[in-house]
Amino acid sequence: MKHILTKLDNGLRLLTVPMPGLESVTVTVWVGVGSRAESDKIAGLSHFLEHMVFKGSKKRPSAKLIAEAVDAIGGEFNAATSKEWTNFYIKARSGSVDLAFDVLSDMVLNPILKSEEIEREKGVILEEMAMYEDTPMVKIGDLFEQLIFKGDSLGRDIIGFEKSVKALKRDDFERYRKSHYYAGNIVVAVAGGVDVKKAQELTKKYFSALQASGKSEEMEYEFQTKQNKPSVFLRNKKNEQGHFILGFLAGERGNKERFAEAVLASILGGGMSSRLFTEVRERRGLAYSVRTSLDRFLDTGEFISYAGVDVAKAQEAIKVVLDEHYKIAGGKHGITVKELKKAKEYIKGHLALSLEDTRDVNSFYGENELMLGKIETPDEVFAGIDKVTIADMVRRAKELFVPERVNLAIIGPFREQAVFEKIIG
C-alpha cells in the first residue's frame, strides 16, 4: 500500500494513502497533544476542546449547520482524544472530498468557542463522566492506569476531574489552542479513493495559513516507575459482575521488542483459542470476556489482561491469569511451533482486514507519522511479526512479567483489598 508524504511551507505534514477503486475517503486532522500535556488545573481540556469543535465554526456558526453540511453528503464525522493525540475526521464519498476538507478545516482551525456553549457543554461532559463510572468494563481501564502510572499525568483520566472541567473558561481553550494547534504539530491524513495531487491542492488551500509554531513547541515525556512491589487498586461497587485488569509495564512506541510483545499478547489472550480464553473461560467457566492487549505511549507502555468474572470466582480467575503469564516467563511455557504460527497469523489477519477500511488505514498511517515521524508499512509489520521466535517471547516475558512489577485493578462488590494483595504477592 503506497503512501505519499508532503510537507507544506509552514511545516504541516500531509499523508496521502491512495486506495484505487474505493468510493470512500477519510480525511483526518491529527494534532500531537492529548491529556497528559495538561496540568491538574486544566485536566480534561483536550477532551473538552474536542467537543467544542463541533459546536460552531466561522463558516458554520452552530452545531446544526455543521451536522447539516456533513449529512448533505451522506458522510460521517467524529473525533477522539487520547493521552498523547487528538484527531478529527470526516468519512465521505470520494466525490465529496472538497466539502470534507472545507468543513473539517473550518471546525478545527476556526471554532467559535462561545462562552455560553462552553457552560452548556460542561453538563454533557459531567454526564459522560457519570456514564463511565457506571460502566465498569470501561472504568476499569482508567483505574488500572491510575495505578500503574501513579504520580504521572499518564495516570489521570482523559476526561479530567469534575472540579477542573467546571472551572474551564474560554480563555483556557484559546491559550491551549495557541500552544498546541500549530502546523508543525499537525498531520492531515487522507486515505481512500483520492488523487494525490487533489489532496495536496486541498491541503494547501485550507491549511497553508496556519501558524507554523506554537508556544509549546514540543512535549517531552519521560515516565519513570518507582514500583518495587505488587500493587492493587480496589474499587468497591455493587455490581453483578467483577471486572479486573492485571498487567505490567511494557515497551514504548516503536521499541525494538514491539513485535515479540505483540505475539506474546496474542498467545496469551488474542482470540477465542488463546491461552487465557481457553483456560479461564472454556475449561473453568470463570469469565465471559477475557483478553490481552498492549497500549503504547512515547516513553512507556502497558501489557494488560482484562476479564469480566463471576464475583464468587474472581480470586480464582486472577490466580489463573497471573499463572499463565508466569508459566511463559518461568520457562514452563510449552509454546509450540503451531501455536506460534497461529498467533502470528491472528495478528497479520486482523491488520489485513482492518486495512480494507479507509478510517483504519488513516489511523494506521496517520498516528505513526504524528507520534514517531516515520511510517512503518503493513509489509514491514508483517515481516517483523514473522521474525519473532519462541525464544524471543520467553526472553521478553522474563523481562516484563516480574512479580515486583505486577499491578491489579479490580471493580466489584469486594471489601478486602488484602485478599487480592495476597494473590498477586
ZAMARGU-4260 file (C-alpha; in steps of 0.2 Angstrom, whole numbers, plus 5000, padded with zeros to 4 digits):
<rodrens>
0) 5000/5000/5000 | 5008/5016/4994 | 5009/5032/5004 | 5015/5049/5000 | 5021/5062/5012
5) 5021/5080/5008 | 5026/5095/5019 | 5019/5112/5017 | 5030/5128/5019 | 5023/5131/5037
10) 5028/5113/5042 | 5011/5104/5042 | 5013/5087/5035 | 5000/5079/5023 | 5000/5060/5022
15) 4990/5053/5007 | 4986/5035/5005 | 4978/5032/4988 | 4966/5016/4988 | 4961/5015/4970
20) 4944/5008/4966 | 4936/5013/4983 | 4922/5025/4983 | 4925/5032/5000 | 4938/5044/5008
25) 4943/5048/5026 | 4951/5065/5029 | 4958/5066/5047 | 4967/5081/5056 | 4979/5073/5069
30) 4985/5085/5082 | 5000/5080/5093 | 4993/5084/5110 | 4982/5074/5122 | 4978/5074/5141
35) 4995/5071/5148 | 5000/5088/5142 | 4988/5096/5154 | 4991/5102/5172 | 4979/5096/5185
40) 4971/5113/5185 | 4965/5111/5167 | 4963/5092/5167 | 4951/5087/5153 | 4954/5102/5142
45) 4960/5092/5127 | 4944/5081/5128 | 4933/5096/5131 | 4940/5105/5116 | 4936/5090/5105
50) 4918/5093/5110 | 4918/5111/5107 | 4925/5110/5089 | 4908/5103/5084 | 4898/5117/5092
55) 4901/5130/5078 | 4914/5137/5067 | 4917/5153/5057 | 4908/5147/5041 | 4895/5137/5050
60) 4892/5145/5067 | 4881/5131/5075 | 4882/5113/5078 | 4866/5111/5067 | 4874/5119/5052
65) 4890/5108/5054 | 4879/5092/5055 | 4869/5098/5040 | 4884/5100/5029 | 4890/5083/5033
70) 4873/5075/5032 | 4871/5083/5015 | 4885/5072/5008 | 4880/5057/5017 | 4896/5057/5027
75) 4900/5053/5045 | 4911/5063/5056 | 4918/5062/5074 | 4934/5064/5084 | 4944/5056/5098
80) 4956/5061/5112 | 4970/5050/5119 | 4983/5054/5131 | 4995/5060/5118 | 4985/5065/5102
85) 4968/5072/5097 | 4960/5069/5080 | 4945/5074/5070 | 4939/5066/5054 | 4926/5065/5041
90) 4922/5050/5030 | 4913/5053/5014 | 4911/5048/4996 | 4926/5052/4986 | 4917/5065/4976
95) 4914/5075/4991 | 4932/5077/4997 | 4932/5095/4993 | 4917/5098/5006 | 4925/5087/5018
100) 4941/5097/5018 | 4931/5113/5019 | 4920/5108/5034 | 4934/5099/5044 | 4947/5113/5042
105) 4935/5126/5047 | 4929/5116/5063 | 4947/5113/5069 | 4955/5129/5064 | 4941/5141/5067
110) 4930/5135/5081 | 4919/5149/5089 | 4921/5143/5107 | 4906/5153/5113 | 4906/5155/5132
115) 4888/5150/5133 | 4891/5134/5123 | 4906/5130/5135 | 4895/5132/5150 | 4881/5121/5142
120) 4893/5108/5137 | 4900/5106/5154 | 4884/5097/5159 | 4886/5085/5145 | 4904/5081/5150
125) 4899/5078/5168 | 4886/5066/5162 | 4899/5057/5152 | 4909/5055/5167 | 4894/5048/5176
130) 4892/5036/5162 | 4909/5029/5163 | 4908/5027/5182 | 4893/5016/5179 | 4901/5006/5166
135) 4914/4995/5175 | 4920/4987/5159 | 4926/5004/5153 | 4931/5012/5170 | 4942/4998/5175
140) 4955/5004/5162 | 4956/5021/5170 | 4958/5013/5187 | 4972/5002/5181 | 4981/5017/5173
145) 4979/5027/5189 | 4988/5013/5197 | 5002/5008/5185 | 5006/5027/5181 | 5004/5033/5198
150) 5011/5051/5201 | 5012/5054/5182 | 4999/5063/5171 | 4998/5047/5161 | 4988/5040/5176
155) 4975/5054/5175 | 4958/5051/5166 | 4957/5059/5149 | 4941/5067/5154 | 4948/5076/5168
160) 4941/5080/5185 | 4923/5087/5189 | 4932/5102/5198 | 4943/5106/5183 | 4930/5104/5170
165) 4918/5115/5179 | 4932/5129/5181 | 4937/5129/5162 | 4934/5146/5153 | 4935/5152/5135
170) 4952/5159/5138 | 4959/5142/5144 | 4954/5135/5127 | 4961/5149/5117 | 4978/5148/5126
175) 4978/5129/5124 | 4975/5131/5105 | 4989/5144/5103 | 5001/5132/5112 | 4997/5116/5103
180) 4987/5119/5087 | 5000/5124/5075 | 5006/5117/5059 | 5022/5109/5065 | 5011/5099/5077
185) 4998/5093/5065 | 4997/5079/5052 | 4982/5079/5039 | 4980/5061/5033 | 4969/5057/5018
190) 4965/5039/5014 | 4954/5031/5001 | 4949/5035/4983 | 4958/5051/4981 | 4970/5058/4969
195) 4987/5063/4977 | 4988/5080/4968 | 4970/5084/4973 | 4974/5080/4991 | 4989/5091/4990
200) 4979/5106/4982 | 4966/5105/4995 | 4978/5104/5010 | 4987/5119/5004 | 4971/5128/5001
205) 4964/5125/5018 | 4979/5124/5029 | 4993/5134/5022 | 4988/5149/5033 | 4990/5140/5049
210) 5004/5147/5060 | 5020/5137/5059 | 5024/5136/5078 | 5016/5137/5094 | 5020/5142/5112
215) 5024/5124/5117 | 5035/5118/5103 | 5037/5100/5108 | 5031/5090/5123 | 5044/5079/5131
220) 5039/5064/5142 | 5050/5053/5152 | 5039/5041/5163 | 5049/5033/5177 | 5041/5020/5188
225) 5045/5019/5206 | 5036/5002/5209 | 5046/4989/5219 | 5032/4978/5225 | 5015/4971/5218
230) 5001/4984/5218 | 4982/4983/5220 | 4968/4996/5217 | 4951/4990/5223 | 4935/5000/5219
235) 4921/4993/5229 | 4905/4994/5219 | 4889/4984/5219 | 4889/4975/5203 | 4883/4958/5197
240) 4900/4955/5189 | 4918/4958/5194 | 4930/4967/5182 | 4949/4967/5183 | 4964/4971/5174
245) 4981/4963/5178 | 4996/4970/5169 | 5014/4975/5168 | 5024/4990/5161 | 5029/4986/5143
250) 5039/4995/5129 | 5036/5012/5122 | 5030/5016/5104 | 5042/5009/5091 | 5053/5000/5103
255) 5063/4985/5096 | 5053/4972/5106 | 5036/4978/5099 | 5034/4963/5088 | 5039/4950/5102
260) 5027/4959/5114 | 5013/4958/5101 | 5015/4940/5098 | 5016/4936/5116 | 5000/4946/5119
265) 4991/4936/5105 | 4996/4919/5113 | 4990/4924/5130 | 4974/4932/5126 | 4972/4937/5107
270) 4957/4927/5102 | 4945/4913/5106 | 4958/4900/5105 | 4971/4909/5116 | 4978/4903/5132
275) 4968/4914/5143 | 4952/4911/5134 | 4954/4893/5134 | 4959/4891/5152 | 4949/4905/5160
280) 4933/4903/5150 | 4932/4887/5142 | 4940/4875/5154 | 4935/4883/5171 | 4920/4894/5166
285) 4927/4909/5177 | 4923/4923/5164 | 4913/4928/5149 | 4925/4940/5142 | 4944/4939/5144
290) 4958/4946/5133 | 4976/4953/5132 | 4981/4969/5124 | 4995/4982/5123 | 4994/5001/5124
295) 5009/5011/5120 | 5015/5029/5123 | 5030/5039/5118 | 5040/5034/5133 | 5032/5018/5140
300) 5018/5005/5138 | 5007/4993/5146 | 5004/4974/5144 | 4987/4971/5151 | 4974/4956/5153
305) 4956/4960/5156 | 4942/4949/5162 | 4924/4951/5167 | 4921/4937/5180 | 4908/4929/5191
310) 4910/4938/5208 | 4912/4922/5218 | 4926/4916/5206 | 4936/4932/5205 | 4950/4926/5216
315) 4952/4910/5206 | 4952/4919/5189 | 4965/4931/5195 | 4976/4917/5200 | 4974/4908/5184
320) 4978/4924/5173 | 4993/4928/5183 | 4999/4910/5182 | 4998/4909/5163 | 5009/4924/5162
325) 5022/4917/5174 | 5022/4900/5165 | 5029/4908/5150 | 5042/4919/5160 | 5047/4904/5170
330) 5051/4893/5156 | 5036/4881/5158 | 5028/4889/5143 | 5025/4874/5131 | 5024/4885/5116
335) 5024/4875/5101 | 5028/4880/5083 | 5010/4878/5078 | 5004/4889/5092 | 5017/4902/5087
340) 5011/4902/5069 | 4993/4904/5074 | 4997/4919/5085 | 5007/4927/5071 | 4993/4924/5058
345) 4980/4931/5070 | 4989/4947/5071 | 4993/4948/5052 | 4975/4943/5048 | 4967/4957/5059
350) 4978/4970/5052 | 4975/4965/5034 | 4956/4965/5037 | 4957/4982/5045 | 4966/4990/5031
355) 4951/4987/5020 | 4943/5002/5028 | 4948/5020/5024 | 4947/5025/5043 | 4958/5011/5049
360) 4971/5015/5035 | 4970/5033/5040 | 4974/5028/5058 | 4987/5016/5054 | 4997/5028/5044
365) 4992/5045/5052 | 4996/5040/5070 | 5013/5033/5066 | 5018/5049/5057 | 5011/5060/5070
370) 5019/5052/5085 | 5035/5044/5078 | 5038/5055/5062 | 5040/5039/5052 | 5029/5026/5043
375) 5030/5008/5046 | 5021/4999/5031 | 5010/4984/5033 | 5023/4974/5024 | 5036/4979/5037
380) 5024/4975/5051 | 5021/4958/5043 | 5040/4955/5041 | 5043/4960/5059 | 5030/4948/5066
385) 5036/4934/5055 | 5054/4935/5063 | 5048/4933/5081 | 5054/4916/5088 | 5048/4906/5104
390) 5065/4911/5112 | 5061/4930/5109 | 5044/4928/5118 | 5051/4919/5133 | 5065/4931/5135
395) 5053/4946/5133 | 5041/4938/5146 | 5055/4936/5158 | 5059/4955/5156 | 5041/4960/5158
400) 5032/4948/5170 | 5042/4952/5185 | 5032/4949/5202 | 5038/4965/5210 | 5030/4974/5195
405) 5013/4966/5194 | 4998/4978/5195 | 4980/4973/5198 | 4964/4985/5197 | 4948/4977/5201
410) 4930/4984/5202 | 4916/4974/5211 | 4907/4970/5227 | 4923/4967/5236 | 4929/4974/5253
415) 4945/4966/5257 | 4960/4973/5247 | 4972/4962/5257 | 4964/4946/5249 | 4969/4952/5232
420) 4986/4958/5238 | 4990/4941/5244 | 4985/4933/5227 | 4997/4943/5217 | 5011/4945/5231
</rodrens>
